[in-house]
Amino acid sequence: MRRHLFYIFALFHFIIATIVASCARMGNPDGGWFDDTPPKVISSSPDDKAVEVKAKKVVINFDEYIKVEDVQNKVIISPPQLEQADIKASGKRIIVELKDSLKEDVTYTIDFSDAITDNNEGNPMGNYTFSFSTGDHIDTLEVSGYCLNAENLEPIKGILVGLYQEFEDSCFRKKPMLRVSRTNGSGKFTVKGVAPGSYRIYALQDADGDFMFSQKSEMIGFLHDSIRPSWKPDVRQDTIWRDSLHIDNILRVNYTHFLPDNVTLLCFQEPQTDRYLLKTERAIPEKFGLFFSYGHDSLPQIKGLNFDADDAFIIEPSLRNDTIYYWLRDTLLVNQDTLQMEVRYHMTDSLGQLFLHTDTMEILSKIPYERRLKELDKEFEKWQKEQERKKKRGQPYDSIMPIPPLKPKLSASGQIDPMQRIRFEMPEPLWACDTSMIHLYSKIDSLWYDAPHTFRQISVREYELTADWKLSTEYSLEVDSAAFRGIYGQVSDPMKQGLKVRSADDYSSLMVTVSPNPVKGDSVAQVIIQLIDGSEKVARQAKVGSDNTAEFFYLKPGKYYLRAIIDTNGNGVWDTGCYDEDRQAEDVYYHSEQIECKAKWDLERTWNLEATPRYAQKPLAITKQKPDKEKQLKNRNIERAKQLGKEYLKDKVKM
């Protein structure tokens, strides 16, 4: 009897231990094994790569509970679905219901990318694509490549890439794409399920989901040449890692190599030329502004309704004439809270055509005249009390409150560079500027001498002083009192600023030779080389000369990167493209290495602009759009096995 009870007791403990061990393997609460196995497809309806399919519903069954992440951005269906398909994970299956009618004799691909993981541990399945055909065969060719921002070669994530079999340019505007893909964080795309033939390829940042270029604000990319998909047998090397540092084996794997696999689409936004008035503003009483969505060569025409607009303004337009400030000359107008006017300006109609439009406006000052008077009274009372205190103490005092001086802003102080220009920014337009009261002196052998200089106006409120600065030389910039007089009567105080030009030993130099020069022989086009910092701010730029070289002298020590702009129209800036004019954006190139300039160093670089593919040129250190983090199996059981081995050895030592 005792022996019988012993066996029952032992069996009971065995069952309990088995249940606990099983629970440990599932959730790992007590140090058991992890589930590191990715989900597997065990069946589907229809079958993967099935032909003659008529049903619009796809069910894919897995060996465990799964989930699909970020369906909207990661799952892409070709041909594109104008009515969005319903994709959902339910237990151990994924159900895809297509809403559009099925096309005849077409291969359908549902590219899940890396969106599928198991439900509990998040083990990734890897890139997975399901396909079927409504015809009698499956198309299996692929086209892959990269989408980059044409202006700065940044990879573009999430942009659509599509194919057309029609070669008419109008197709991109009138028909949805035939087959599509979407780029990842590296800007890479792969269009799958492509039939043999010739195609045009396009990129589209599809704002309205119609799979065609229908809005001017959509970023696009296109190639002039057609592509013809093909394939060839090939061999690649797969590295098997023992751990994060050691290689276990390198395998040679046969695979099907689909071509082309390096299509590069340089994407751009067309100029946003639709013109309309954004807003009006009178933040300070002395001026008001008109803000437009786009500039125009002709400035608005203003007719005053409660004031005389003839010669009433000093006009300060922006570089593109899209922001225009009107400084009020007359202080009576400054003190008038509401300005009523009729404004005629160019704007675009619904067809994008410019026409003269007339608006009646009331522009109100944000600071009413009454409030300004109260603030002036407070300032006067404060000043008056201060003068009374000085009078009682027997100190010098004023009986008339002085007008605040005009205070120009100077762009330089202390040490300057040999090529530096000194800017004067005025708080308001000037009524008068006496250049004879602006002096520059240089110090030679402890004596000060007049230094030649030029002082000129460069915009409504900006002036510039230039001189032939000598290395390691001290200068004194001195401006007499009342040299500058503003339109409201304020005058400047005397100014004195000491300047010293750095020595040659403080600088580096760099010579960049472009080989070959892509615009040599063109009388208009030019190559502009820019030195940029880690945030892509332009430190210096220079044009490539007839000797194919751009020279940078007196460079401050630092780390730089090189960018080149092929300025085809010679206007000195990068210009975007236009689809209807079949014009690509101007080409941009990046040197793939960082250049460190040190004091006293003279560097030379030879740069073949096209030696490296465009998608691999931009250094990762200054690339803002980083590659997606690749999902990998965690392989935690390897570490768990090591841990259990250590625990086993410890137990043996204790025994």
Steps between C-alpha positions, in 0.01 A plus 500: 500500500780740588675419175178574309463837673866578424444450125186715505688776683793482257268510199323805645831688540604405146177644357539822701864538390403445135231768519741748663768430240245546223391832647865605526554436132194710404554811709845442642407614855759276667786494254372245245547509123383792284287472189749616234330335203353732232147437375459266203232483231330158509226558242311767309188548291568540215842334493804724477582548129163354400366571149151553360391662829156662504443567872587841651560356846839363609546302823852411617532253790797485739630255758454748788321818596628794298459876455556741210670832583438834327283359222443836331870573447659155476254288300480583131275333243561491125322590283417797728156499658303824457262382771716402793509127573399368843803330660478358850661239722263262679652241728723276287396647165518810285192592298528730198181616329547688174233761426590580136391268221766249396672568169531225242830319436686697767737391776403637843763541770438577866837612635496490881865610527604424863160582650418145621616389847376245750257634756681414825874548449504728192717260296514641144404279209726695265404653167198313367306540175187308403404482133231357275387548142164546334656354184676174420851600618684699770724795410811492718736771375606782735627857463685664788695815575497817711305823537699806612414864558659671198598806705704326770512125410306411817334156475122543480305259718146396411479643149318295235688363200296375206522367145309583183499301177373808313774741393290817465593767756131565563453153656662616824226761534203300368541132600584318825834322510509142371718348775625674812740477791588721793847606617653408835719712727794469259285624212510151345205350311424169328211474255401132487289281270608682185431348156763505222496816289602867498382749763521862611570542872382781729510599868205677664432634848132425454307756705148398393537124449414491129839355390553775241661846489196717565625770739784743441609470862574126463868408487585307183787327325526362147744365246509594134618153395293183514606192698477132399491253795710183473672241715814287517630219725752635750690413817519698822688453824301456821687549826406276794589672829586297808438811709518877452880488455590164348418355158406133505482439124465671161265323260475537123132507413349474152215742437301671225635849437227735372601802291504796500577522872649851525243732341546842660212747501595855599179647637389862526204727552410728215506877565186594689403790274135530606480854636255627757504730802579310819453779755555864586671613818586821684698373798654843565334832417779615267447233231258242364566191293332308218586128494449301178534129425732579208677807364444702185710751307234771541437639848141559617335834420355674808233768502425658838133531596544694827847638426708622208717210378711713261861489625372365832730196521853376487457152356714209628440185290653159568736340249213315326241776547277265699522711817473878464528751785377858471667749733279804565691822431259735679467479880134604464442172316704314763262631765193399297374168636305391191619527141231441239628426151428345165774255395544363147732203464560198278350168610423170328152373411374139516683421175831635631490814283609836642254789504475838675286474812375791712450475877362759740686473831496645850841463663495556876799574720553235767609777739227772503603865514336549841700215650822640352428841658455337841830314463676823399349676805635225727845530348491880538392476866781253569753726327366809680537336844855399418586862403343634823714259706812619318398864558459444876842330518663786315581281199472610134146450367295567185195718469392362162457126445738394219381304198632141512792454262493290185683175574651321199602135542857415402580152367862487620693553820845400619676265257399489134599304188688644200198456271237625744247769417359703788125551494305789657134419560280804573188472717308712245565646152740795498414853403867585463838324516820707505780268384761769570436437871597132474872440560725196490853511641775239489783471750850485352802511732292639786366785282147526357440577133193542283405167339322497162150356519165496323163559661185423299131427543398141416130509598246737652644467853837332441839653421838338446859606567779326307875548516822333391563347841865424576592188696601546867404868489298704748225735380274753660155562355365837615168663414434863594187610681195553276656313205168316461158670521182294498174598331343574841765748608727278709876535451782262584744542788875487432631147451847351540587136437845344518572227244793267448559279197618151587845385387571257214596234756139491619371369167505206265452486124328246274512447124235273347554375145192362324583220260353514245324837495139419398431848355829577329438689179155620606489881504220520757515194728740486791600265781466641852696326777366556850678435829238396753512415869338209684157666488541571125532873555710653221826634641652606166437444133700554182455451127710248310726693263626425152777288656230276656599620849315677780721679753428569868747728674499615862290208621433479870623169646222244525335198347318553172308311235488575127185553294490587129214668311488486122355846441371452145345847462785686671284683754714394797234294684350151481181483292227238517349319201171514308320191367301669223821659367680162522761670719682323780620684808860619482747226593651487847797285609662427837858401571476185710783591740536756775783751449685627805673835456765592755680828554802544268387206284462525121280220367419377151219268390416353160131418472338287232136594550356178358755245626258403780129433430283791610313291761831414672662846492361686798692424821285329762627745764306788337209293365189589701284212373675201659443142374222302667618282784492148365282259694696196610430187701613558856666157541462538874521122557874511421553736794256294707697183430822673608328617818367150579847357439652742749230419757562125449875544559433704816272226633769235429760706689266533799446125502 
